[in-house]
């Protein structure tokens, strides 16, 4: 019997990597550098998963192009600096990805991170050889627009009905729906389960390795 799914597309921050604290810390540092009104932690947490221009526009709706550019430069300076302890993958991520790759699934990443940040994280964690395709928000449209997912499916020649997006935010689930793909929600990331429910994912994963049993049951 043919597997119903062929391509598994993972969000990065909050799904594979436990990076919430670092992202919020870098946002707060950037806001301080630019002498902008500070935002609540909940507001900064809420924009994780978006591309930087979209995130900045959400935090500061009146931001002009100059402010977006300055904010982006300072944020990337802080995030890519060596002043922070390296962020870690969630428990079981590396083993799960290796298991899925060994089973013959295509693996991909669709993330709101920039290319430099993702490539650095992939190298630091030893994940870079496990993914067939990766897409970042600074080289295509930001979630929840479906372009990022469409590009991944096109490169791998996999139809939407055989594609599953796995993510921790409503932006991931919206993108999957907009692309005509399926979605799984992880419950340990940025957005609470109550926000994810309305997007009707196929299932909820309390641990990333739960996906192995879920796929086997299909």
Backbone as a printed PyTorch tensor [residue, N CA C, xyz], in Angstrom:
tensor([[[ 0.8470, -1.2070,  0.0000],
         [ 0.0000,  0.0000,  0.0000],
         [ 0.8790,  1.2530,  0.0000]],

        [[ 0.5560,  2.1770, -0.8690],
         [ 1.3380,  3.4060, -0.9640],
         [ 1.0690,  4.3050,  0.2350]],

        [[ 2.1210,  4.9220,  0.7180],
         [ 1.9540,  5.8730,  1.8160],
         [ 1.1100,  7.0660,  1.3560]],

        [[ 0.2500,  7.5620,  2.2370],
         [-0.5450,  8.7290,  1.8440],
         [ 0.2760, 10.0110,  1.7750]],

        [[ 1.3920, 10.0540,  2.5070],
         [ 2.2120, 11.2740,  2.5500],
         [ 3.6370, 10.9610,  2.1080]],

        [[ 4.2130, 11.9180,  1.4070],
         [ 5.5620, 11.7380,  0.8570],
         [ 6.5320, 12.8190,  1.3410]],

        [[ 6.0090, 14.0050,  1.5700],
         [ 6.8330, 15.1650,  1.9320],
         [ 6.4100, 15.7080,  3.2950]],

        [[ 7.3860, 15.8460,  4.2030],
         [ 7.1570, 16.3960,  5.5340],
         [ 7.9270, 17.7120,  5.6390]],

        [[ 7.1950, 18.7930,  5.8260],
         [ 7.7960, 20.1300,  5.8780],
         [ 7.6990, 20.6450,  7.3090]],

        [[ 8.8340, 20.9570,  7.9130],
         [ 8.8840, 21.3850,  9.2980],
         [ 9.1450, 22.8800,  9.4070]],

        [[ 8.4030, 23.5190, 10.2810],
         [ 8.8080, 24.8350, 10.7680],
         [10.0830, 24.6360, 11.5880]],

        [[10.8320, 25.7110, 11.8350],
         [12.0810, 25.5830, 12.5950],
         [11.9040, 26.0510, 14.0450]],

        [[11.7820, 27.3580, 14.2610],
         [11.7130, 27.8930, 15.6240],
         [10.4100, 27.4870, 16.2990]],

        [[10.5230, 26.8550, 17.4510],
         [ 9.3420, 26.4430, 18.1970],
         [ 8.8220, 25.0730, 17.8200]],

        [[ 9.3540, 24.5100, 16.7330],
         [ 8.9490, 23.1720, 16.2990],
         [10.1200, 22.2030, 16.3930]],

        [[11.2460, 22.5730, 15.8090],
         [12.4530, 21.7590, 15.9100],
         [13.4580, 22.3380, 16.9030]],

        [[13.5270, 23.6720, 16.9830],
         [14.5060, 24.3090, 17.8600],
         [13.8250, 25.1210, 18.9500]],

        [[14.3650, 24.9920, 20.1640],
         [13.8360, 25.6990, 21.3260],
         [14.4820, 27.0840, 21.4050]],

        [[14.0050, 27.9960, 20.5670],
         [14.6710, 29.2900, 20.3890],
         [13.8350, 30.4790, 20.8450]],

        [[12.7190, 30.2360, 21.5060],
         [11.8310, 31.3340, 21.9010],
         [12.5550, 32.3730, 22.7510]],

        [[13.2910, 31.9340, 23.7700],
         [13.9530, 32.8720, 24.6720],
         [14.9820, 33.7250, 23.9290]],

        [[15.7300, 33.1160, 23.0170],
         [16.7430, 33.8680, 22.2790],
         [16.0990, 34.8920, 21.3530]],

        [[15.0320, 34.5060, 20.6630],
         [14.3580, 35.4310, 19.7610],
         [13.8130, 36.6260, 20.5290]],

        [[13.1430, 36.3730, 21.6320],
         [12.5630, 37.4610, 22.4190],
         [13.6640, 38.3400, 22.9990]],

        [[14.7480, 37.7300, 23.4510],
         [15.8580, 38.5190, 23.9650],
         [16.4700, 39.4250, 22.9150]],

        [[16.6320, 38.9170, 21.7030],
         [17.1970, 39.7230, 20.6140],
         [16.2350, 40.8280, 20.1800]],

        [[14.9370, 40.5480, 20.1970],
         [13.9550, 41.5940, 19.9000],
         [14.0350, 42.7120, 20.9280]],

        [[14.1080, 42.3390, 22.2080],
         [14.1690, 43.3470, 23.2710],
         [15.4400, 44.1850, 23.1560]],

        [[16.5750, 43.5520, 22.8530],
         [17.8210, 44.2930, 22.6690],
         [17.7150, 45.2600, 21.5020]],

        [[17.1180, 44.8150, 20.4190],
         [16.9730, 45.6640, 19.2360],
         [16.0670, 46.8520, 19.5280]],

        [[14.9600, 46.5950, 20.1900],
         [14.0440, 47.6860, 20.5610],
         [14.7660, 48.7090, 21.4330]],

        [[15.5900, 48.2360, 22.3690],
         [16.3670, 49.1470, 23.1990],
         [17.3860, 49.9330, 22.4100]],

        [[18.0730, 49.2670, 21.4830],
         [19.0770, 49.9380, 20.6480],
         [18.4590, 51.0960, 19.8670]],

        [[17.2320, 50.8880, 19.3830],
         [16.5810, 51.8680, 18.5160],
         [15.7010, 52.8360, 19.3060]],

        [[15.7160, 52.6960, 20.6300],
         [14.9500, 53.5930, 21.5030],
         [13.4660, 53.6220, 21.1200]],

        [[12.9290, 52.4430, 20.8500],
         [11.5110, 52.3180, 20.5160],
         [10.7180, 51.9620, 21.7740]],

        [[ 9.4300, 52.2130, 21.7870],
         [ 8.6130, 51.7810, 22.9250],
         [ 8.6960, 50.2600, 23.0790]],

        [[ 8.9990, 49.8050, 24.2920],
         [ 9.1410, 48.3810, 24.5240],
         [ 7.7920, 47.6850, 24.3800]],

        [[ 7.8060, 46.4850, 23.8880],
         [ 6.6000, 45.6780, 23.7460],
         [ 6.5740, 44.5820, 24.8010]],

        [[ 5.3690, 44.1270, 25.1360],
         [ 5.2140, 43.0600, 26.1100],
         [ 5.8140, 41.7680, 25.5590]],

        [[ 6.2370, 40.8990, 26.4800],
         [ 6.7720, 39.6040, 26.0580],
         [ 5.7580, 38.8510, 25.2150]],

        [[ 4.4870, 38.9050, 25.5890],
         [ 3.4580, 38.1880, 24.8470],
         [ 3.3490, 38.7020, 23.4160]],

        [[ 3.5470, 40.0220, 23.2250],
         [ 3.4930, 40.5880, 21.8790],
         [ 4.6740, 40.1140, 21.0370]],

        [[ 5.8560, 40.0520, 21.6560],
         [ 7.0350, 39.5940, 20.9270],
         [ 6.9430, 38.1020, 20.6260]],

        [[ 6.4130, 37.3380, 21.5570],
         [ 6.2290, 35.9020, 21.3440],
         [ 5.2730, 35.6400, 20.1870]],

        [[ 4.2640, 36.4810, 20.0710],
         [ 3.2120, 36.2580, 19.0900],
         [ 3.7140, 36.3490, 17.6540]],

        [[ 4.7770, 37.1110, 17.4080],
         [ 5.2190, 37.3080, 16.0240],
         [ 6.2740, 36.2900, 15.5880]],

        [[ 6.6790, 35.3870, 16.4950],
         [ 7.6290, 34.3480, 16.1140],
         [ 7.0030, 33.4770, 15.0330]],

        [[ 7.7240, 33.2960, 13.9570],
         [ 7.2130, 32.5350, 12.8230],
         [ 7.0080, 33.3920, 11.5890]],

        [[ 6.8510, 34.6830, 11.7900],
         [ 6.7110, 35.6020, 10.6630],
         [ 8.0860, 36.0120, 10.1460]],

        [[ 8.1400, 36.4760,  8.8970],
         [ 9.3510, 37.1110,  8.4130],
         [ 9.5800, 38.4090,  9.1680]],

        [[10.8270, 38.8720,  9.2200],
         [11.1380, 40.0690, 10.0020],
         [10.3390, 41.3010,  9.5880]],

        [[10.1970, 41.6280,  8.3100],
         [ 9.3970, 42.8100,  7.9540],
         [ 7.9600, 42.7140,  8.4550]],

        [[ 7.3660, 41.5200,  8.3440],
         [ 5.9970, 41.3360,  8.8160],
         [ 5.9380, 41.4050, 10.3340]],

        [[ 6.9460, 40.8610, 11.0010],
         [ 6.9880, 40.9230, 12.4640],
         [ 7.1240, 42.3630, 12.9570]],

        [[ 8.0060, 43.1050, 12.3170],
         [ 8.2040, 44.5070, 12.7100],
         [ 6.9320, 45.3010, 12.4750]],

        [[ 6.2780, 45.0620, 11.3470],
         [ 5.0470, 45.7700, 11.0480],
         [ 3.9360, 45.4500, 12.0340]],

        [[ 3.9480, 44.2490, 12.5820],
         [ 2.9600, 43.8760, 13.5910],
         [ 3.2480, 44.5760, 14.9160]],

        [[ 4.5190, 44.6250, 15.2930],
         [ 4.8960, 45.2690, 16.5530],
         [ 4.7860, 46.7890, 16.4640]],

        [[ 5.1130, 47.3600, 15.2930],
         [ 5.1210, 48.8160, 15.0920],
         [ 4.4170, 49.1310, 13.7730]],

        [[ 3.1050, 49.2010, 13.7890],
         [ 2.3390, 49.3920, 12.5520],
         [ 2.7120, 50.6450, 11.7560]],

        [[ 3.2790, 51.6630, 12.4160],
         [ 3.6440, 52.8940, 11.7240],
         [ 5.0810, 52.8820, 11.2070]],

        [[ 5.7660, 51.7510, 11.3290],
         [ 7.1690, 51.6810, 10.9050],
         [ 7.3100, 51.9350,  9.4090]],

        [[ 8.2260, 52.8420,  9.0510],
         [ 8.4930, 53.0790,  7.6320],
         [ 9.6300, 52.1690,  7.1740]],

        [[ 9.9790, 52.2610,  5.8960],
         [10.9910, 51.3730,  5.3220],
         [12.3450, 51.5430,  6.0100]],

        [[12.6690, 52.7710,  6.3970],
         [13.9400, 53.0170,  7.0710],
         [14.0130, 52.3210,  8.4100]],

        [[12.9360, 52.3930,  9.1930],
         [12.9210, 51.7280, 10.4910],
         [12.9800, 50.2190, 10.3280]],

        [[12.2600, 49.6910,  9.3530],
         [12.2990, 48.2440,  9.1100],
         [13.7230, 47.8020,  8.7940]],

        [[14.4190, 48.5850,  7.9920],
         [15.7960, 48.2500,  7.6340],
         [16.7150, 48.2960,  8.8580]],

        [[16.5990, 49.3530,  9.6660],
         [17.4580, 49.4790, 10.8520],
         [17.1490, 48.3750, 11.8570]],

        [[15.8740, 48.0890, 12.0420],
         [15.4710, 47.0530, 12.9900],
         [16.0180, 45.6980, 12.5290]],

        [[15.8710, 45.4210, 11.2490],
         [16.3470, 44.1470, 10.7030],
         [17.8460, 43.9980, 10.8960]],

        [[18.6000, 45.0510, 10.6100],
         [20.0610, 44.9980, 10.7480],
         [20.4740, 44.7390, 12.1930]],

        [[19.8530, 45.4430, 13.1350],
         [20.2170, 45.2850, 14.5490],
         [19.7890, 43.9210, 15.0730]],

        [[18.6150, 43.4720, 14.6880],
         [18.1580, 42.1590, 15.1540],
         [19.1100, 41.0690, 14.6690]],

        [[19.4670, 41.1250, 13.4000],
         [20.3660, 40.1010, 12.8680],
         [21.7370, 40.1730, 13.5330]],

        [[22.1840, 41.3900, 13.8460],
         [23.4590, 41.5360, 14.5660],
         [23.3980, 40.7830, 15.8900]],

        [[22.3430, 40.9960, 16.6470],
         [22.2270, 40.3360, 17.9460],
         [22.0430, 38.8330, 17.7990]],

        [[21.1870, 38.4160, 16.8640],
         [20.8880, 36.9870, 16.7600],
         [22.1000, 36.1880, 16.2890]],

        [[22.8940, 36.7740, 15.4020],
         [24.0340, 36.0550, 14.8450],
         [25.3160, 36.2480, 15.6460]],

        [[25.2520, 37.0370, 16.7140],
         [26.4410, 37.2680, 17.5290],
         [26.7470, 36.0290, 18.3670]],

        [[27.9290, 36.0120, 18.9360],
         [28.3380, 34.8920, 19.7900],
         [28.1000, 35.1880, 21.2720]],

        [[27.2650, 36.1870, 21.5540],
         [27.0230, 36.5720, 22.9430],
         [26.0190, 35.6540, 23.6280]],

        [[25.3700, 34.7940, 22.8680],
         [24.3360, 33.9210, 23.4120],
         [24.8380, 32.4850, 23.4440]],

        [[24.3230, 31.7300, 24.4070],
         [24.5720, 30.2960, 24.3820],
         [23.8580, 29.7060, 23.1680]],

        [[24.4530, 28.7160, 22.5150],
         [23.7950, 28.1200, 21.3450],
         [22.4120, 27.5910, 21.7000]],

        [[21.4380, 27.8350, 20.8420],
         [20.1120, 27.2920, 21.0760],
         [20.1060, 25.8050, 20.7580]],

        [[19.2150, 25.0860, 21.4180],
         [19.2030, 23.6360, 21.3250],
         [17.9680, 23.1340, 20.5850]],

        [[18.1150, 21.9900, 19.9330],
         [16.9670, 21.3050, 19.3810],
         [16.1150, 20.7520, 20.5230]],

        [[14.8210, 20.6340, 20.2950],
         [13.9700, 19.9660, 21.2670],
         [14.3860, 18.5020, 21.3730]],

        [[14.0930, 17.9020, 22.5140],
         [14.4540, 16.4950, 22.7400],
         [13.8500, 15.6130, 21.6590]],

        [[14.6720, 14.7360, 21.1200],
         [14.2080, 13.7560, 20.1530],
         [14.1950, 14.2070, 18.7110]],

        [[14.5220, 15.4710, 18.4430],
         [14.4190, 15.9860, 17.0760],
         [15.3810, 15.2820, 16.1270]],

        [[16.6460, 15.2170, 16.4780],
         [17.6370, 14.6550, 15.5570],
         [17.3370, 13.1900, 15.2640]],

        [[16.9920, 12.4480, 16.3030],
         [16.6840, 11.0330, 16.1190],
         [15.4410, 10.8490, 15.2470]],

        [[14.4480, 11.7020, 15.4540],
         [13.2170, 11.6150, 14.6710],
         [13.4740, 11.9160, 13.2070]],

        [[14.2280, 12.9720, 12.9350],
         [14.5330, 13.3240, 11.5510],
         [15.3120, 12.2160, 10.8590]],

        [[16.2700, 11.6280, 11.5450],
         [17.0460, 10.5330, 10.9570],
         [16.1510,  9.3260, 10.6690]],

        [[15.2400,  9.0480, 11.5780],
         [14.2970,  7.9450, 11.3960],
         [13.4390,  8.1640, 10.1500]],

        [[12.8900,  9.3660, 10.0340],
         [12.0160,  9.6720,  8.8980],
         [12.7770,  9.6510,  7.5750]],

        [[14.0060, 10.1870,  7.5940],
         [14.8230, 10.1680,  6.3740],
         [15.1280,  8.7340,  5.9670]],

        [[15.4310,  7.8840,  6.9460],
         [15.7340,  6.4860,  6.6570],
         [14.5250,  5.7560,  6.0820]],

        [[13.3280,  6.2040,  6.4440],
         [12.1060,  5.5970,  5.9120],
         [11.7880,  6.0720,  4.4920]],

        [[12.5350,  7.0640,  4.0180],
         [12.3560,  7.5030,  2.6400],
         [11.4710,  8.7210,  2.4510]],

        [[11.0830,  9.3800,  3.5420],
         [10.3110, 10.6100,  3.3930],
         [11.2100, 11.7370,  2.9110]],

        [[10.6620, 12.6110,  2.0700],
         [11.3230, 13.8820,  1.8060],
         [11.1370, 14.7590,  3.0340]],

        [[12.2100, 15.4430,  3.4480],
         [12.1570, 16.3540,  4.5890],
         [12.5320, 17.7550,  4.1250]],

        [[11.8040, 18.7500,  4.6270],
         [12.0570, 20.1430,  4.2450],
         [11.8220, 21.0480,  5.4360]],

        [[12.3180, 22.2750,  5.3250],
         [12.0980, 23.3180,  6.3250],
         [11.4730, 24.5200,  5.6410]],

        [[10.4280, 25.0580,  6.2650],
         [ 9.8270, 26.3290,  5.8480],
         [ 9.7960, 27.2200,  7.0740]],

        [[10.5580, 28.2910,  7.0550],
         [10.7700, 29.0640,  8.2740],
         [10.6900, 30.5670,  8.0470]],

        [[10.3160, 31.2650,  9.1050],
         [10.3490, 32.7220,  9.0950],
         [11.7440, 33.2720,  9.3170]],

        [[12.7240, 32.4170,  9.6190],
         [14.1030, 32.8610,  9.7980],
         [14.6750, 33.3660,  8.4910]],

        [[15.7530, 34.1220,  8.5840],
         [16.5310, 34.4840,  7.4220],
         [17.4810, 33.3590,  7.0490]],

        [[17.9900, 33.4010,  5.8220],
         [18.8670, 32.3460,  5.3420],
         [20.1320, 32.1930,  6.1840]],

        [[20.7650, 33.2980,  6.5530],
         [21.9910, 33.1930,  7.3480],
         [21.7320, 32.5280,  8.6830]],

        [[20.6240, 32.8930,  9.3100],
         [20.3070, 32.3160, 10.6040],
         [19.9980, 30.8320, 10.5160]],

        [[19.2230, 30.4430,  9.5000],
         [18.8990, 29.0220,  9.3650],
         [20.1390, 28.2060,  9.0380]],

        [[20.9490, 28.6650,  8.0990],
         [22.1440, 27.9000,  7.7340],
         [23.0660, 27.7170,  8.9310]],

        [[23.1730, 28.7460,  9.7510],
         [24.0090, 28.6260, 10.9410],
         [23.4380, 27.5800, 11.8940]],

        [[22.1340, 27.6120, 12.1080],
         [21.4960, 26.6440, 13.0000],
         [21.6210, 25.2250, 12.4630]],

        [[21.4670, 25.0570, 11.1570],
         [21.5880, 23.7270, 10.5620],
         [22.9880, 23.1580, 10.7620]],

        [[24.0020, 23.9980, 10.6010],
         [25.3740, 23.5420, 10.7920],
         [25.6480, 23.2250, 12.2570]],

        [[25.1960, 24.0950, 13.1560],
         [25.4540, 23.8970, 14.5840],
         [24.8030, 22.6340, 15.1220]],

        [[23.6610, 22.2700, 14.5720],
         [22.9150, 21.1250, 15.0910],
         [23.1720, 19.8310, 14.3320]],

        [[23.8990, 19.9070, 13.2290],
         [24.1670, 18.7160, 12.4400],
         [22.9880, 18.2370, 11.6220]],

        [[22.0340, 19.1240, 11.3650],
         [20.8250, 18.7590, 10.6130],
         [20.9240, 19.0370,  9.1250]],

        [[21.9770, 19.7070,  8.6890],
         [21.9930, 20.2490,  7.3320],
         [21.8690, 19.1740,  6.2530]],

        [[22.3470, 17.9580,  6.5200],
         [22.3080, 16.9090,  5.4970],
         [20.9850, 16.1460,  5.4860]],

        [[20.0980, 16.4380,  6.4370],
         [18.8520, 15.6770,  6.5540],
         [17.7210, 16.2600,  5.7210]],

        [[17.8570, 17.5140,  5.2910],
         [16.7600, 18.1770,  4.5890],
         [17.0300, 18.2490,  3.0890]],

        [[16.0020, 17.9220,  2.3240],
         [16.1050, 17.9630,  0.8740],
         [15.9790, 19.3810,  0.3320]],

        [[15.1630, 20.2110,  0.9870],
         [14.9310, 21.5940,  0.5680],
         [14.6890, 22.4300,  1.8160]],

        [[15.1580, 23.6610,  1.8170],
         [14.8070, 24.6210,  2.8710],
         [14.4200, 25.9410,  2.2210]],

        [[13.4690, 26.6210,  2.8360],
         [13.0440, 27.9470,  2.3740],
         [12.9170, 28.8830,  3.5640]],

        [[13.4020, 30.1220,  3.3600],
         [13.3980, 31.1370,  4.4100],
         [12.5860, 32.3470,  3.9760]],

        [[12.1490, 33.1140,  4.9690],
         [11.2520, 34.2330,  4.6750],
         [11.9360, 35.3640,  3.9200]],

        [[13.2710, 35.4260,  3.9520],
         [13.9360, 36.5130,  3.2370],
         [14.2460, 36.1630,  1.7840]],

        [[13.7690, 34.9950,  1.3240],
         [13.9800, 34.6340, -0.0770],
         [12.6690, 34.2660, -0.7670]],

        [[11.5570, 34.4270, -0.0810],
         [10.2410, 34.1830, -0.6560],
         [ 9.2210, 34.9360,  0.1970]],

        [[ 7.9360, 34.6320,  0.0400],
         [ 6.9060, 35.3110,  0.8230],
         [ 6.8310, 34.7310,  2.2270]],

        [[ 6.4990, 35.5810,  3.2000],
         [ 6.3710, 35.1390,  4.5880],
         [ 5.0890, 34.3440,  4.7920]],

        [[ 5.1210, 33.4300,  5.7540],
         [ 3.8900, 32.7850,  6.2050],
         [ 2.9070, 33.8750,  6.6540]],

        [[ 1.6170, 33.6570,  6.4880],
         [ 0.9350, 32.4410,  6.0370],
         [ 0.7140, 32.3530,  4.5210]],

        [[ 1.3700, 33.2260,  3.7410],
         [ 1.2570, 33.1060,  2.2850],
         [ 1.7930, 31.7350,  1.8670]],

        [[ 1.1720, 31.0730,  0.9000],
         [ 1.5680, 29.7020,  0.5510],
         [ 2.7940, 29.5720, -0.3410]],

        [[ 3.3810, 30.6800, -0.7870],
         [ 4.4610, 30.5790, -1.7720],
         [ 5.6230, 29.7180, -1.2850]],

        [[ 5.9820, 29.8640, -0.0200],
         [ 7.1060, 29.0990,  0.5280],
         [ 6.8650, 27.5970,  0.3790]],

        [[ 5.6670, 27.1790,  0.7020],
         [ 5.3170, 25.7690,  0.6130],
         [ 5.1680, 25.3220, -0.8400]],

        [[ 4.5930, 26.1800, -1.6590],
         [ 4.4800, 25.8560, -3.0850],
         [ 5.8580, 25.6220, -3.7090]],

        [[ 6.8290, 26.4400, -3.3620],
         [ 8.1680, 26.2960, -3.9360],
         [ 8.8030, 24.9800, -3.5200]],

        [[ 8.6260, 24.5940, -2.2690],
         [ 9.1880, 23.3300, -1.7950],
         [ 8.5580, 22.1630, -2.5320]],

        [[ 7.2360, 22.1770, -2.6550],
         [ 6.5430, 21.0870, -3.3470],
         [ 6.9460, 21.0110, -4.8120]],

        [[ 7.1540, 22.1640, -5.4300],
         [ 7.5480, 22.1870, -6.8400],
         [ 8.9370, 21.5960, -7.0410]],

        [[ 9.8760, 21.9700, -6.1760],
         [11.2410, 21.4540, -6.3010],
         [11.2620, 19.9320, -6.1830]],

        [[10.4850, 19.3960, -5.2520],
         [10.4910, 17.9560, -5.0050],
         [ 9.4470, 17.2030, -5.8180]],

        [[ 8.6460, 17.9570, -6.5740],
         [ 7.6170, 17.3530, -7.4260],
         [ 6.6610, 16.4700, -6.6130]],

        [[ 6.1870, 17.0230, -5.5100],
         [ 5.2310, 16.3260, -4.6460],
         [ 3.9520, 17.1530, -4.6010]],

        [[ 2.7900, 16.5380, -4.8440],
         [ 1.5350, 17.2970, -4.8150],
         [ 1.1260, 17.6690, -3.3890]],

        [[ 0.2660, 18.6690, -3.3000],
         [-0.1710, 19.1610, -1.9980],
         [-0.8410, 18.0840, -1.1630]],

        [[-1.5950, 17.1940, -1.8030],
         [-2.3290, 16.1810, -1.0450],
         [-1.4180, 15.1360, -0.4100]],

        [[-0.1410, 15.1250, -0.8120],
         [ 0.8240, 14.1920, -0.2060],
         [ 1.8720, 14.9240,  0.6400]],

        [[ 1.5430, 16.1670,  0.9860],
         [ 2.4500, 17.0220,  1.7570],
         [ 1.8430, 17.3380,  3.1180]],

        [[ 2.6710, 17.2750,  4.1620],
         [ 2.2440, 17.6190,  5.5200],
         [ 3.1610, 18.7070,  6.0630]],

        [[ 2.5760, 19.7950,  6.5360],
         [ 3.3060, 20.8640,  7.2140],
         [ 3.1980, 20.6390,  8.7110]],

        [[ 4.3300, 20.6910,  9.4120],
         [ 4.3540, 20.4820, 10.8640],
         [ 4.8410, 21.7690, 11.5150]],

        [[ 4.0150, 22.3710, 12.3720],
         [ 4.4090, 23.6370, 12.9740],
         [ 3.7230, 23.9220, 14.2880]],

        [[ 4.2080, 24.9720, 14.9480],
         [ 3.7130, 25.3180, 16.2910],
         [ 2.8800, 26.5900, 16.3160]],

        [[ 2.6920, 27.2350, 15.1700],
         [ 1.9370, 28.4890, 15.1590],
         [ 0.7890, 28.4180, 14.1600]],

        [[-0.1470, 29.3140, 14.3700],
         [-1.2590, 29.3770, 13.4280],
         [-0.7900, 29.8150, 12.0450]],

        [[ 0.3540, 30.5150, 11.9520],
         [ 0.8870, 30.9050, 10.6480],
         [ 1.2600, 29.6650,  9.8300]],

        [[ 1.8160, 28.6430, 10.4970],
         [ 2.1590, 27.3950,  9.8130],
         [ 0.9100, 26.7000,  9.2980]],

        [[-0.1070, 26.6260, 10.1520],
         [-1.3300, 25.9200,  9.7840],
         [-2.0920, 26.6660,  8.7000]],

        [[-2.0930, 27.9840,  8.7710],
         [-2.7360, 28.7900,  7.7250],
         [-2.0240, 28.6150,  6.3960]],

        [[-0.6960, 28.6010,  6.4270],
         [ 0.0680, 28.4170,  5.1920],
         [-0.2600, 27.0750,  4.5550]],

        [[-0.3310, 26.0170,  5.3670],
         [-0.6670, 24.7050,  4.8390],
         [-2.0320, 24.7260,  4.1640]],

        [[-2.9990, 25.3080,  4.8480],
         [-4.3500, 25.3720,  4.2650],
         [-4.3380, 26.1980,  2.9780]],

        [[-3.6340, 27.3200,  2.9800],
         [-3.5750, 28.1750,  1.7900],
         [-2.9260, 27.4640,  0.6050]],

        [[-2.0210, 26.5190,  0.9140],
         [-1.3220, 25.7770, -0.1440],
         [-2.0540, 24.5050, -0.5430]],

        [[-3.1370, 24.1770,  0.1520],
         [-3.8660, 22.9570, -0.1430],
         [-3.2410, 21.7120,  0.4510]],

        [[-2.2770, 21.8950,  1.3810],
         [-1.5810, 20.7690,  2.0110],
         [-2.2260, 20.4240,  3.3550]],

        [[-1.7540, 19.3450,  3.9550],
         [-2.2090, 18.9260,  5.2750],
         [-1.3250, 19.5720,  6.3430]],

        [[-1.7720, 19.4980,  7.6000],
         [-1.0010, 20.1180,  8.6800],
         [-1.1010, 19.3040,  9.9620]],

        [[ 0.0040, 19.2670, 10.6930],
         [ 0.0670, 18.7440, 12.0500],
         [ 0.5210, 19.8770, 12.9500]],

        [[-0.0580, 19.9660, 14.1430],
         [ 0.3090, 21.0150, 15.0880],
         [ 1.0940, 20.4170, 16.2490]],

        [[ 2.1960, 21.0630, 16.6160],
         [ 2.8990, 20.6690, 17.8370],
         [ 2.4150, 21.5630, 18.9710]],

        [[ 2.2930, 20.9710, 20.1590],
         [ 1.6630, 21.6700, 21.2840],
         [ 2.6590, 22.2960, 22.2510]],

        [[ 3.9670, 22.1330, 22.0030],
         [ 4.9730, 22.5850, 22.9500],
         [ 5.6540, 23.8830, 22.5110]],

        [[ 5.1360, 24.5140, 21.4420],
         [ 5.8040, 25.6830, 20.8810],
         [ 5.2030, 26.9990, 21.3120]],

        [[ 5.1510, 27.9450, 20.3870],
         [ 4.8360, 29.3320, 20.6990],
         [ 3.3460, 29.5710, 20.9270]],

        [[ 2.5040, 29.0720, 20.0420],
         [ 1.0730, 29.3500, 20.1430],
         [ 0.3630, 28.2720, 20.9470]],

        [[-0.5510, 28.7290, 21.7980],
         [-1.3020, 27.8100, 22.6280],
         [-2.2370, 26.9620, 21.7650]],

        [[-2.5920, 25.8100, 22.3120],
         [-3.4550, 24.8700, 21.5770],
         [-4.7660, 25.5230, 21.1720]],

        [[-5.2880, 26.4110, 22.0000],
         [-6.5660, 27.0680, 21.7030],
         [-6.5050, 27.8590, 20.3960]],

        [[-5.3380, 28.3860, 20.0630],
         [-5.1770, 29.1300, 18.8110],
         [-5.0200, 28.1940, 17.6200]],

        [[-4.5340, 27.0030, 17.8690],
         [-4.2890, 26.0650, 16.7880],
         [-5.5500, 25.3040, 16.3910]],

        [[-6.4310, 25.0950, 17.3590],
         [-7.6170, 24.2690, 17.1340],
         [-8.4620, 24.7800, 15.9810]],

        [[-8.6030, 26.0880, 15.8790],
         [-9.5140, 26.6540, 14.8760],
         [-9.0480, 26.3760, 13.4580]],

        [[-7.7860, 25.9770, 13.2920],
         [-7.2610, 25.6970, 11.9570],
         [-7.3500, 24.2060, 11.6040]],

        [[-7.8900, 23.4200, 12.5000],
         [-8.2270, 22.0200, 12.2510],
         [-7.0600, 21.1940, 11.6940]],

        [[-5.9400, 21.1310, 12.4140],
         [-4.8630, 20.2400, 11.9620],
         [-5.3040, 18.7780, 12.0500]],

        [[-4.6060, 17.9170, 11.3330],
         [-4.9460, 16.4950, 11.3590],
         [-4.7620, 15.8820, 12.7390]],

        [[-3.7680, 16.3700, 13.4900],
         [-3.4860, 15.8340, 14.8240],
         [-2.5990, 16.8180, 15.5640]],

        [[-2.4130, 16.5480, 16.8690],
         [-1.5600, 17.3640, 17.7240],
         [-0.4280, 16.4880, 18.2480]],

        [[ 0.7790, 16.9920, 18.1820],
         [ 1.9550, 16.2640, 18.6440],
         [ 2.4670, 16.9090, 19.9220]],

        [[ 2.4900, 16.1430, 21.0140],
         [ 3.0120, 16.6560, 22.2790],
         [ 4.5250, 16.5500, 22.3510]],

        [[ 5.0840, 15.6780, 21.5270],
         [ 6.5290, 15.5360, 21.3530],
         [ 6.7920, 15.3420, 19.8650]],

        [[ 7.9270, 15.7800, 19.4010],
         [ 8.1910, 15.6780, 17.9650],
         [ 8.2530, 14.2250, 17.5200]],

        [[ 8.7250, 13.3120, 18.3960],
         [ 8.8160, 11.9240, 17.9530],
         [ 7.4560, 11.2370, 17.8540]],

        [[ 6.3860, 11.8990, 18.3170],
         [ 5.0390, 11.3510, 18.1310],
         [ 4.6780, 11.2240, 16.6560]],

        [[ 5.3650, 11.9760, 15.7960],
         [ 5.0330, 11.9280, 14.3660],
         [ 5.3470, 10.5660, 13.7580]],

        [[ 6.3160,  9.8440, 14.3080],
         [ 6.6880,  8.5440, 13.7580],
         [ 5.5240,  7.5640, 13.8910]],

        [[ 4.9390,  7.4870, 15.0910],
         [ 3.7920,  6.5970, 15.3070],
         [ 2.5710,  7.0660, 14.5140]],

        [[ 2.3900,  8.3900, 14.4350],
         [ 1.2410,  8.9050, 13.7040],
         [ 1.3240,  8.5070, 12.2260]],

        [[ 2.4710,  8.6420, 11.6330],
         [ 2.6410,  8.2560, 10.2350],
         [ 2.4860,  6.7490, 10.0480]],

        [[ 2.9960,  5.9650, 10.9900],
         [ 2.8710,  4.5190, 10.8840],
         [ 1.4140,  4.0740, 10.9100]],

        [[ 0.5880,  4.7910, 11.6580],
         [-0.8420,  4.4640, 11.7480],
         [-1.6100,  4.7860, 10.4860]],

        [[-1.0380,  5.6160,  9.6440],
         [-1.7540,  5.9810,  8.4240],
         [-1.7850,  4.8350,  7.4340]]])
